[in-house]
Amino acid sequence: MTHQNENGLILMLNGAGVVVAYALLGISLYLSTEVPLATKGYWGMGIVLLTLSLINVVKYRFDARSAEDRINRIEEARNEKLLEDVLKDPTSDV
């Protein structure tokens, strides 16, 4: 239960950091009068696309780790079943 609360707190802090970073970037772009609007839009699109790419990288790494954990659990269950079968077999030489 504590592990879930800690993860929630970390996610909330990271989310707040992202919101603050976007807000500060938006204020900076809005207040910079020397930069043309087209350049501001280009920078904004770059930031949004970078964010989407980072989300995808994290998601795919999480999915790969989850699949690896699932395979490990299946192999452990198979090995346990094989050990049980060997120990139950009265003709085995164990």
C-alpha positions as MATLAB code, in Angstrom:
seq = 'MTHQNENGLILMLNGAGVVVAYALLGISLYLSTEVPLATKGYWGMGIVLLTLSLINVVKYRFDARSAEDRINRIEEARNEKLLEDVLKDPTSDV';
ca = [
       0.000    0.000    0.000;
       2.843    2.400    0.832;
       4.571    1.634   -2.477;
       1.445    2.725   -4.385;
       1.235    5.982   -2.398;
       4.905    6.746   -3.065;
       4.434    6.152   -6.784;
       1.399    8.421   -6.803;
       3.336   11.159   -5.041;
       6.245   10.862   -7.473;
       3.886   10.949  -10.455;
       2.120   14.009   -9.041;
       5.420   15.836   -8.481;
       6.621   14.986  -11.986;
       3.315   16.122  -13.470;
       3.495   19.387  -11.542;
       7.065   19.897  -12.790;
       5.965   19.407  -16.390;
       3.065   21.838  -15.974;
       5.336   24.465  -14.396;
       7.936   23.998  -17.151;
       5.303   24.431  -19.875;
       3.859   27.479  -18.126;
       7.271   29.132  -17.795;
       8.123   28.303  -21.403;
       4.800   29.729  -22.548;
       5.325   32.934  -20.565;
       8.863   33.232  -21.913;
       7.717   32.815  -25.513;
       4.786   35.190  -25.001;
       6.904   37.945  -23.464;
       9.841   37.718  -25.899;
       9.175   40.547  -28.323;
      12.332   40.100  -30.414;
      11.370   36.610  -31.610;
       8.963   36.414  -34.573;
       5.683   34.541  -34.114;
       6.696   31.892  -36.666;
       9.811   31.072  -34.649;
       7.763   30.876  -31.452;
       5.392   28.424  -33.133;
       8.312   26.353  -34.402;
       9.798   26.179  -30.902;
       6.415   25.302  -29.423;
       5.859   22.481  -31.919;
       9.347   21.154  -31.198;
       8.682   21.079  -27.462;
       5.334   19.312  -27.919;
       6.796   16.722  -30.301;
       9.742   16.127  -27.980;
       7.336   15.544  -25.110;
       5.310   13.047  -27.158;
       8.492   11.223  -28.168;
       9.638   10.975  -24.557;
       6.246    9.606  -23.512;
       6.474    6.957  -26.240;
      10.017    5.966  -25.238;
       8.978    5.524  -21.618;
       5.856    3.581  -22.627;
       7.751    1.193  -24.891;
      10.447    0.603  -22.253;
       7.720   -0.113  -19.697;
       5.975   -2.509  -22.106;
       9.259   -4.325  -22.836;
       9.996   -4.709  -19.119;
       6.450   -5.933  -18.489;
       6.741   -8.536  -21.261;
      10.106   -9.675  -19.906;
       8.636  -10.036  -16.394;
       5.712  -12.024  -17.797;
       8.070  -14.402  -19.629;
      10.140  -14.866  -16.459;
       7.025  -15.685  -14.443;
       5.914  -18.252  -17.045;
       9.354  -19.877  -17.009;
       9.388  -19.985  -13.198;
       5.932  -21.589  -13.139;
       7.021  -24.149  -15.744;
      10.172  -25.004  -13.783;
       8.176  -25.330  -10.576;
       5.705  -27.651  -12.305;
       8.558  -29.772  -13.669;
      10.083  -30.032  -10.180;
       6.733  -31.039   -8.697;
       6.290  -33.722  -11.373;
       9.765  -35.119  -10.726;
       9.257  -35.179   -6.945;
       5.832  -36.859   -7.252;
       7.085  -39.545   -9.634;
       7.832  -42.636   -7.512;
      10.202  -44.076  -10.116;
      12.513  -41.082  -10.125;
      16.040  -41.491   -8.734;
      16.056  -38.297   -6.660;
];
